[in-house]
Amino acid sequence: MQPASWGRSLVRVGTSWLVAAAIALAGCSSGVSIPVPGTGPLLTVEMRGGMCPAATCDSSVILDRDGRVHSAAKPPNDLGRVKPEALAALTAAMQATDWAALKSRPFTGECPIAFDGQELIFEFSVGTGTQRIASCEVDIDWGHPLFVAVGAALGQWVPLPLT
């Protein structure tokens, strides 16, 4: 019988290959962004906390299904566009993620907002619902294929911790 960790490792390797395949396949496209089916944003990342007056450190970055990135601030709020291959990799990673397993490791440290840091709150639109992952509630593995894909897609607008 194999240890349980082998199964998780195999799932992680399989998910990594899925993300790599999505990037490779998307790289063969014409560069035209094809909207991901559904309504509303594909991903919203809220950054909150820090030692700023009147919550000026708080912000949100929104990734629409067509690859457009904008902030939740008053217009003009367009930030740019995610490359089609990065969008394809992110959607593949979202589809391949075992959300229950990802959320199964509770955060046990001191939330960075207690000492001038920020909490990151991710809201992924999957299927007919939303999966919420908050860095002060879940011990996030920043090397997980999902967060690697988030970094590749939104890294210039959302600073993610290094793994």
Secondary structure, 3 states (H helix, E strand, C coil): CCCHHHHHHHHHHHHHHHHHHHHHHHHCCCCCCCCCCCCCCCEEEEEECCCCHHHCCCEEEEECCCCEEEECCCCCCEEEECCHHHHHHHHHHHHHCCHHHHHCCECCCCCHHHHCCCEEEEEEEECCEEEEEECCCECCCCCCHHHHHHHHHHCCCCCCCCC
